[in-house]
Amino acid sequence: YIGCYKDDGNRLLKYKIKVIGNYITLAKCRDNCKGYKYSGLQYRTQCFCGNKLANKQYPRVPESDCNMACADETNRMCGGGYRNSIYI
């Protein structure tokens, strides 16, 4: 885990965007993101993939912004509204 990051409609992680839904876990998101450096969990049910985080438009934000538990892994945070919990 490397932190909570801001997002918007243009997306920090732009690839293989998938709504996994009520069965989302970090493992399922990582599987969806094979071939990409980063996996991002957002809004309890969404998975995003990408290779770059170096963008001033999408800074790291306080951990308290990533306050939504994953739908199927409630001990793990899955971001928030336009907030990504980012994993390598």
URUR-V876670 format. One record per backbone hydrogen bond with DSSP energy under -1.0 kcal/mol. NH is the residue of the N-H (numbers start at 1). CO is the residue of the C=O. Records with the same first field share a line. If there is no record, write none. Layout:
NH=CO  CO
This chain:
2=86
5=84
6=59
7=82
11=8
15=49
18=47
20=45
21=45
24=21
29=25
30=26
31=27
32=28
33=29
34=31
36=33
38=50
39=87
40=48
41=85
42=46
44=78
46=42
47=18
48=40
49=15
50=38
55=53
58=55
61=4
65=62
66=63
67=65
68=79
70=76
71=44
72=24
76=73
78=68
80=83
83=80
84=5
85=41
86=3
87=39
